[in-house]
């Protein structure tokens, strides 16, 4: 047996360096957390800086949406299409109902929306 007790034979040199760096980073973060959490006078909550940076970037990305003529045109087209289609459906249904009333196919007693 040679060297340390943590020898690994099936890991490349690059992968071993990555594993060692992650382990060292984990230890450093652990010591930092313990130092902050065991401080006798706590001034603020313990938070993860990386998570705070990520959430702030996500919030900023939402407010930096570029308004283009194509986007506005598509929005307007969708809005106008919805209004026109809804109006057309209502007009067609009302005309069909009126045609049935005018030709006498529906008696007055069976009509909806009467005054009496």
Residue pairs with C-beta under 8 A, 6 or more apart in sequence:
8 16
11 19
33 46
36 42
36 46
37 46
100 106
101 111
108 114
